[in-house]
Amino acid sequence: MLGPKNADVAKLEAEIAKIEAKLAELRQLEPVLGNFVQETSDWIKGLDPWGFMLPTDITDLDARMKRAREEFNDFAHNAAPNRREDLETSTLLANGVRRRPGLRRAA
């Protein structure tokens, strides 16, 4: 016969229940995130990848990034840039644009 649960087991079970509840919450957001990704992908297809963004495009991008941070942070906080400047840098690096040695940033 087993005795009463010790405090460590009860603590672990409570932590598991908490994590399972968070997982269920995240699973409800999966289709919403999928729609957001598709909408953003469709929006990007209409832009020139190397052209300058219009002020309205920048406003739209900022709104999309804000929504991503607020609604989907638990999904992508480690993978997605939080600031437009970080996104610009990631985009340039992903496309093979590197700073030339000896080139200094303007102060």
Secondary structure, DSSP 8 states (H G I E B T S, - for coil): ------HHHHHHHHHHHHHHHHHHHHHHHHHHHHHHHHHHHHHHHTS-TTS---HHHHHHHHHHHHHHHHHHHHHHTTTS-SSHHHHHHHHHHHTT----TT-----
